[in-house]
Amino acid sequence: MFFLFGFGTKRRDLGPGEVRTCPRCGNTSRFTRIRQFRQFSVFFVPVLRWKRRQLEVCGICGTAVPVGG
C-alpha cells in the first residue's frame, strides 16, 4: 500500500500593505501583506491547517512583521 502525506508552511499573498520603516534594515518601503499557516496534506489535498497569522513583509530585506488587529 502506498500512502503519500506531507507537512509544510504555506504563504498566501493578500496584496499591498502599509508604507512603514522596517525594524531590521531601517528603509521605508511598501510592505506586502501575507497570510501564513502550517498545513498537513494527504495525497496533495490539505486536510488540517493551524497557526494561521497575518504578516507584513518588507519589500527590501524580507523581514516579516505581525499585523496587529
Secondary structure, 3 states (H helix, E strand, C coil): CCCCEEEEEEEEEEEEEEEEECCCCCCEEEEEEEEEEEEEEECCEEEEEEEEEEEEECCCCCCEEECCC
